[in-house]
Amino acid sequence: MMNDVILAEKARPIKAPSKTGLDAPVPVQPEKKTAKPTGPPDDDFTFWRFSDLKARNIVSNRTDLHRKQERGFPRPVKLGGKAALFPVVAVKKWVVENMQ
């Protein structure tokens, strides 16, 4: 007996309602391929803002941040003005070292 081969069906266009009341076929878009990162996700050039620290429950407010900085929490990299970025690698290292 011959092996039966099942072929995938071609994608059919989806019909979307139009303003005129007639159904117009909507073309099916091919799946987009995105590039995957090749390096580690948290390298020396990845930073968090204060809001990121707060969202991850690393700090609860600015006073908490200042108290942790007195205990060795990494200082931010200042970009000028009010912009300050915290290096992810340094923050994670501090959190691991200071877990209780």
C-alpha positions as CSV (number, residue, x, y, z in Angstrom):
1,M,0.0,0.0,0.0
2,M,1.1,3.5,-0.6
3,N,1.5,5.9,2.2
4,D,-1.2,8.5,2.3
5,V,0.2,12.0,2.5
6,I,-2.0,14.7,4.0
7,L,-1.3,18.1,2.5
8,A,-2.1,21.3,4.5
9,E,-5.0,23.3,3.1
10,K,-4.3,26.7,1.8
11,A,-5.4,29.5,4.1
12,R,-8.7,30.9,3.0
13,P,-9.3,34.7,3.1
14,I,-11.5,35.8,6.0
15,K,-14.6,37.8,5.0
16,A,-15.0,41.1,6.7
17,P,-18.2,43.2,6.6
18,S,-17.9,46.3,4.5
19,K,-19.7,49.6,4.8
20,T,-21.7,48.9,1.6
21,G,-23.1,45.7,3.2
22,L,-21.2,43.5,0.8
23,D,-18.7,41.1,2.2
24,A,-15.2,41.7,0.9
25,P,-12.5,39.1,1.3
26,V,-9.6,40.1,3.6
27,P,-6.2,38.8,2.4
28,V,-4.4,36.5,4.8
29,Q,-1.1,38.0,5.8
30,P,1.9,35.7,6.0
31,E,3.4,35.1,9.5
32,K,6.2,37.6,10.2
33,K,9.4,36.2,11.4
34,T,11.1,38.3,14.1
35,A,14.8,38.2,14.9
36,K,15.5,36.5,18.2
37,P,18.1,38.1,20.5
38,T,21.4,36.4,20.4
39,G,23.0,37.7,23.6
40,P,22.0,37.4,27.2
41,P,18.8,39.3,28.0
42,D,20.4,41.2,30.9
43,D,23.8,42.5,29.8
44,D,25.8,45.5,30.9
45,F,23.8,47.8,28.7
46,T,20.4,47.1,30.0
47,F,18.9,49.6,32.5
48,W,15.8,50.1,34.6
49,R,14.2,53.4,35.6
50,F,12.8,54.0,39.1
51,S,9.3,53.0,37.9
52,D,10.8,49.6,36.8
53,L,12.3,49.1,40.2
54,K,9.0,49.9,41.8
55,A,7.0,47.6,39.4
56,R,9.4,44.7,40.3
57,N,8.9,45.4,44.1
58,I,12.6,46.1,44.5
59,V,11.8,49.5,46.1
60,S,8.5,50.8,47.4
61,N,9.2,54.6,47.2
62,R,12.0,57.1,46.9
63,T,12.7,57.0,50.7
64,D,13.1,53.2,50.5
65,L,15.5,53.7,47.5
66,H,17.6,56.2,49.5
67,R,17.8,53.9,52.5
68,K,18.9,51.0,50.3
69,Q,21.5,53.2,48.6
70,E,23.0,53.8,52.1
71,R,23.3,50.0,52.4
72,G,25.1,49.7,49.0
73,F,22.3,49.7,46.4
74,P,23.7,50.7,43.1
75,R,23.7,54.4,42.2
76,P,21.9,55.4,39.0
77,V,23.6,56.5,35.8
78,K,22.6,60.1,35.3
79,L,21.6,61.1,31.8
80,G,21.1,64.8,32.5
81,G,18.0,66.5,33.9
82,K,15.9,64.1,35.9
83,A,16.7,61.0,33.9
84,A,18.5,58.3,35.9
85,L,19.0,54.7,34.9
86,F,19.9,51.8,37.2
87,P,22.1,49.0,35.6
88,V,20.1,45.7,35.7
89,V,23.1,43.6,36.4
90,A,24.2,45.6,39.4
91,V,20.6,45.7,40.8
92,K,20.1,42.0,40.4
93,K,23.5,41.3,42.0
94,W,22.6,43.6,45.0
95,V,19.2,41.9,45.4
96,V,20.7,38.4,45.5
97,E,23.4,39.5,48.0
98,N,20.9,41.2,50.3
99,M,18.1,38.6,50.3
100,Q,17.0,37.8,53.8
